[in-house]
Amino acid sequence: MKNIYFLSDAHLGSLAIEHSRTQERRLVNFLDQIKDKAAAIYLLGDMFDFWYEFKTVVPKGYTRFLGKLSELTDMGVEIHFFTGNHDIWCDDYLEKECGLIIHKKPLTTELYGKEFYLAHGDGLGDPDKKFQFLRSLFHNKILQALFSCIHPRWSIAFGLNWAKHSRLKRENGKEPDYMGEDKEYLVLYTKEYLKSHPDINYFIYGHRHIELDLQLSKTSRVLILGDWISLFTYAVFDGEHLFMEQYIEGETKV
């Protein structure tokens, strides 16, 4: 039985990450190490810091990452790509060229007999009104069409700089630390959702850039995957057990 892997939040291409080429190489090396062990890989959002597809244009870069994804799908590894709040604007390029399975909404699925609820996590229980307003603008089809009329030379640069500003305005450029079980909105959302969906065994999210593994009941856990900027954390399911792990290049056996 092969493993199933979950990771998120690499923010490739970020102008706020100084070691971006090293970061991409580390991610590619990780994917290369798991390619013979993986039945499926779930990328739970914000793998790119800004991704916008025009009809005939996609952002430059990411060659090593996209090439490795294509290699894995050619080998028969299922790769599921969830859009996050930084890479909402996926059309069909990643599906057609790289063989990815695109998800734009949370997914409930059965894996090796266990029920999983998978999502990036943005918009799920977040009380921030400003974020909710911006999110509604980013998902607006009319505004997306208008943005597509701007030449990529300016629109992509604008998106990358917006994302950079968004990150740098946070303290130390990081998301807030874990706020506790009674305040962490993804945990609160999950507890409420679990009341009407008690058969779900694992809830897995990205978005928050914190590493969390919390038992909610005898049969249910919630995991937040950390990131691939500084933590390099991921989850792996072997069909019986779900583990949170950290990838340390040259040391970790995946």
RODO-2510 file (C-alpha; in nm, 4 decimals, decimal comma):
residues 254
     n   res          X          Y          Z
     1     m     0,0000     0,0000     0,0000
     2     k     0,1446     0,3349    -0,1033
     3     n     0,1340     0,6537     0,1034
     4     i    -0,0805     0,9622     0,0580
     5     y     0,0899     1,2962     0,1214
     6     f    -0,0508     1,6382     0,2145
     7     l     0,1299     1,9723     0,2047
     8     s     0,0520     2,3392     0,1437
     9     d     0,1671     2,6996     0,1433
    10     a     0,4948     2,7074    -0,0467
    11     h     0,4147     3,0537    -0,1886
    12     l     0,6565     2,9945    -0,4737
    13     g     0,7618     3,3133    -0,6468
    14     s     0,7097     3,5318    -0,3416
    15     l     0,9059     3,8571    -0,3550
    16     a     0,9221     3,8439     0,0249
    17     i     1,1210     3,5176     0,0334
    18     e     1,4930     3,5718    -0,0191
    19     h     1,5817     3,2042    -0,0665
    20     s     1,3077     3,1303    -0,3220
    21     r     1,5235     2,9223    -0,5587
    22     t     1,6547     2,7109    -0,2689
    23     q     1,2999     2,6743    -0,1399
    24     e     1,1729     2,5504    -0,4767
    25     r     1,4657     2,3093    -0,5096
    26     r     1,3928     2,1661    -0,1642
    27     l     1,0288     2,1112    -0,2548
    28     v     1,1264     1,9439    -0,5826
    29     n     1,3759     1,7193    -0,4035
    30     f     1,1041     1,6168    -0,1586
    31     l     0,8658     1,5309    -0,4419
    32     d     1,1404     1,3340    -0,6117
    33     q     1,2027     1,1303    -0,2965
    34     i     0,8376     1,0349    -0,2526
    35     k     0,7516     0,9656    -0,6172
    36     d     0,7856     0,5874    -0,5850
    37     k     0,6069     0,5758    -0,2489
    38     a     0,3090     0,7989    -0,3275
    39     a    -0,0334     0,6888    -0,4430
    40     a    -0,1544     1,0492    -0,4270
    41     i    -0,0364     1,3949    -0,3240
    42     y    -0,2734     1,6666    -0,2056
    43     l    -0,1438     2,0233    -0,2423
    44     l    -0,3779     2,2207    -0,0180
    45     g    -0,3443     2,5711    -0,1558
    46     d    -0,1099     2,8679    -0,1906
    47     m     0,1588     2,6661    -0,3594
    48     f     0,2194     2,9856    -0,5598
    49     d     0,2331     3,3315    -0,4066
    50     f     0,0429     3,4642    -0,7068
    51     w    -0,0879     3,2623    -0,9991
    52     y    -0,3098     3,4107    -1,2678
    53     e    -0,3880     3,2397    -1,5967
    54     f    -0,4690     3,4383    -1,9051
    55     k    -0,6063     3,2647    -2,2135
    56     t    -0,2606     3,2226    -2,3689
    57     v    -0,0269     3,3355    -2,0885
    58     v     0,0770     3,1941    -1,7504
    59     p     0,3327     3,3379    -1,5044
    60     k     0,6954     3,2646    -1,5869
    61     g     0,9092     3,0540    -1,3558
    62     y     0,8348     2,7440    -1,1469
    63     t     0,9889     2,5274    -1,4194
    64     r     1,1447     2,2731    -1,1848
    65     f     0,8302     2,2430    -0,9734
    66     l     0,5914     2,2068    -1,2672
    67     g     0,8270     1,9645    -1,4390
    68     k     0,8419     1,7429    -1,1309
    69     l     0,4618     1,7475    -1,0936
    70     s     0,4306     1,6451    -1,4587
    71     e     0,6804     1,3631    -1,4079
    72     l     0,4831     1,2282    -1,1134
    73     t     0,1474     1,2404    -1,2897
    74     d     0,3049     1,0681    -1,5911
    75     m     0,4073     0,7919    -1,3490
    76     g     0,0456     0,7531    -1,2367
    77     v     0,0627     0,9494    -0,9099
    78     e    -0,2603     1,1398    -0,8477
    79     i    -0,1861     1,5029    -0,7665
    80     h    -0,4709     1,7141    -0,6333
    81     f    -0,4239     2,0908    -0,6419
    82     f    -0,6457     2,3064    -0,4197
    83     t    -0,6665     2,6753    -0,4986
    84     g    -0,5820     2,8997    -0,2048
    85     n    -0,6294     3,2707    -0,1536
    86     h    -0,3050     3,3438    -0,3435
    87     d    -0,3624     3,1131    -0,6406
    88     i    -0,7387     3,1390    -0,6854
    89     w    -0,7134     3,2166    -1,0526
    90     c    -0,6414     2,8730    -1,1977
    91     d    -0,8108     2,7762    -1,5203
    92     d    -0,7073     2,4605    -1,7071
    93     y    -0,3325     2,5011    -1,7643
    94     l    -0,2177     2,2935    -1,4662
    95     e    -0,4759     2,0282    -1,5481
    96     k    -0,3949     2,0006    -1,9190
    97     e    -0,0183     2,0527    -1,9092
    98     c     0,0744     1,8914    -1,5770
    99     g    -0,2078     1,6416    -1,5227
   100     l    -0,3231     1,7888    -1,1923
   101     i    -0,6731     1,7499    -1,0509
   102     i    -0,7966     2,0969    -0,9575
   103     h    -1,0233     2,1656    -0,6591
   104     k    -1,1744     2,5082    -0,5998
   105     k    -1,3879     2,4078    -0,3026
   106     p    -1,3382     2,1902     0,0068
   107     l    -1,3401     1,8195    -0,0680
   108     t    -1,4766     1,5320     0,1372
   109     t    -1,3286     1,2051     0,0210
   110     e    -1,2624     0,8496     0,1372
   111     l    -0,8989     0,7390     0,1443
   112     y    -0,8142     0,3827     0,2453
   113     g    -1,1445     0,3531     0,4287
   114     k    -1,1171     0,6803     0,6256
   115     e    -1,3175     0,9976     0,5676
   116     f    -1,1153     1,3128     0,4990
   117     y    -1,2278     1,6742     0,4791
   118     l    -0,9664     1,8697     0,2825
   119     a    -0,9502     2,2445     0,2197
   120     h    -0,7055     2,5310     0,1987
   121     g    -0,8908     2,6938     0,4874
   122     d    -0,9388     3,0545     0,3765
   123     g    -1,2901     3,1774     0,4391
   124     l    -1,3794     2,8934     0,6762
   125     g    -1,4916     3,0589     0,9954
   126     d    -1,2569     3,3572     0,9590
   127     p    -1,4225     3,6539     1,1382
   128     d    -1,2016     3,9150     0,9643
   129     k    -1,4500     4,1307     0,7693
   130     k    -1,1777     4,2958     0,5601
   131     f    -1,0422     3,9579     0,4515
   132     q    -1,3915     3,8328     0,3713
   133     f    -1,4558     4,1436     0,1580
   134     l    -1,1285     4,1073    -0,0334
   135     r    -1,1946     3,7381    -0,0820
   136     s    -1,5345     3,8138    -0,2356
   137     l    -1,3681     4,0623    -0,4740
   138     f    -1,1018     3,8115    -0,5768
   139     h    -1,3699     3,5504    -0,6552
   140     n    -1,5873     3,7937    -0,8518
   141     k    -1,6063     3,6808    -1,2161
   142     i    -1,6629     4,0316    -1,3530
   143     l    -1,3593     4,1714    -1,1708
   144     q    -1,1527     3,8749    -1,2875
   145     a    -1,2529     3,9463    -1,6469
   146     l    -1,1555     4,3119    -1,6076
   147     f    -0,8212     4,2166    -1,4525
   148     s    -0,7568     3,9883    -1,7499
   149     c    -0,7728     4,2937    -1,9773
   150     i    -0,4580     4,4355    -1,8162
   151     h    -0,1327     4,3377    -1,9868
   152     p     0,0473     4,0584    -1,7919
   153     r     0,3555     4,2805    -1,7697
   154     w     0,1673     4,4949    -1,5182
   155     s    -0,1006     4,2651    -1,3783
   156     i     0,1309     3,9858    -1,2670
   157     a     0,3794     4,2353    -1,1212
   158     f     0,0896     4,3982    -0,9367
   159     g    -0,0247     4,0631    -0,7946
   160     l     0,3230     3,9659    -0,6763
   161     n     0,3803     4,3036    -0,5123
   162     w     0,0371     4,2938    -0,3474
   163     a     0,1221     3,9516    -0,2023
   164     k     0,4616     4,0787    -0,0859
   165     h     0,3036     4,3774     0,0880
   166     s     0,0445     4,1520     0,2506
   167     r     0,3174     3,9305     0,3968
   168     l     0,5573     4,2030     0,5094
   169     k     0,2902     4,4004     0,6951
   170     r     0,2594     4,1085     0,9388
   171     e     0,4915     4,0954     1,2386
   172     n     0,8170     3,9328     1,1231
   173     g     0,6389     3,8502     0,7964
   174     k     0,4605     3,5572     0,9613
   175     e     0,1067     3,4541     1,0457
   176     p     0,0055     3,4847     1,4130
   177     d     0,1027     3,1927     1,6356
   178     y    -0,1545     2,9329     1,7377
   179     m    -0,4301     3,1213     1,9204
   180     g    -0,5636     2,8314     2,1250
   181     e    -0,8428     2,5826     2,0774
   182     d    -1,1101     2,8341     2,1801
   183     k    -0,9919     3,1091     1,9400
   184     e    -0,8387     2,9370     1,6370
   185     y    -1,1100     2,9885     1,3780
   186     l    -1,0324     2,6777     1,1725
   187     v    -1,0646     2,4677     1,4875
   188     l    -1,3924     2,6383     1,5799
   189     y    -1,5238     2,5891     1,2256
   190     t    -1,4252     2,2221     1,2354
   191     k    -1,5921     2,1571     1,5690
   192     e    -1,9156     2,3065     1,4386
   193     y    -1,8940     2,1151     1,1100
   194     l    -1,8234     1,7915     1,2942
   195     k    -2,1599     1,8145     1,4735
   196     s    -2,3429     1,7503     1,1464
   197     h    -2,0707     1,5309     0,9885
   198     p    -1,9569     1,3004     1,2710
   199     d    -1,8185     1,0359     1,0325
   200     i    -1,5233     1,2467     0,9199
   201     n    -1,1990     1,1132     1,0637
   202     y    -0,9502     1,3758     0,9503
   203     f    -0,9820     1,7458     0,8738
   204     i    -0,6718     1,8819     0,7007
   205     y    -0,6069     2,2481     0,6195
   206     g    -0,3333     2,4819     0,5041
   207     h    -0,3558     2,8632     0,5091
   208     r    -0,2531     2,9387     0,8677
   209     h     0,1198     2,8537     0,8397
   210     i     0,1152     2,6812     1,1782
   211     e     0,1726     2,3160     1,2568
   212     l    -0,1212     2,1687     1,4477
   213     d    -0,2454     1,8174     1,5181
   214     l    -0,5448     1,8210     1,7522
   215     q    -0,7671     1,5326     1,8599
   216     l    -1,1311     1,6462     1,8566
   217     s    -1,3001     1,3180     1,9464
   218     k    -1,2191     0,9489     1,9675
   219     t    -1,2419     0,9238     1,5893
   220     s    -1,1686     1,2756     1,4602
   221     r    -0,8569     1,4911     1,4311
   222     v    -0,7830     1,8293     1,2779
   223     l    -0,4454     1,9054     1,1213
   224     i    -0,3028     2,2351     0,9949
   225     l    -0,0065     2,1631     0,7731
   226     g     0,2373     2,4446     0,8478
   227     d     0,4186     2,5692     0,5368
   228     w     0,7064     2,5202     0,2931
   229     i     0,8682     2,8563     0,3662
   230     s     1,0306     2,7962     0,7038
   231     l     0,8681     2,4856     0,8559
   232     f     0,8781     2,2417     0,5590
   233     t     0,6094     2,0273     0,7197
   234     y     0,3693     1,7790     0,5683
   235     a     0,1318     1,4969     0,6626
   236     v     0,1498     1,1396     0,5398
   237     f    -0,1194     0,8709     0,5587
   238     d    -0,0069     0,5102     0,5217
   239     g    -0,3566     0,3628     0,5220
   240     e    -0,3628     0,3095     0,8972
   241     h    -0,1943     0,6074     1,0605
   242     l    -0,1702     0,9775     0,9805
   243     f     0,1571     1,1458     1,0768
   244     m     0,2824     1,5045     1,0758
   245     e     0,6440     1,5226     0,9600
   246     q     0,9143     1,7783     0,8835
   247     y     1,1372     1,7517     0,5777
   248     i     1,5031     1,8237     0,6455
   249     e     1,6948     1,7959     0,3218
   250     g     1,9622     1,5288     0,3345
   251     e     1,8360     1,3843     0,6615
   252     t     1,4650     1,2982     0,6401
   253     k     1,3644     0,9557     0,5118
   254     v     1,0228     1,0097     0,3551
***
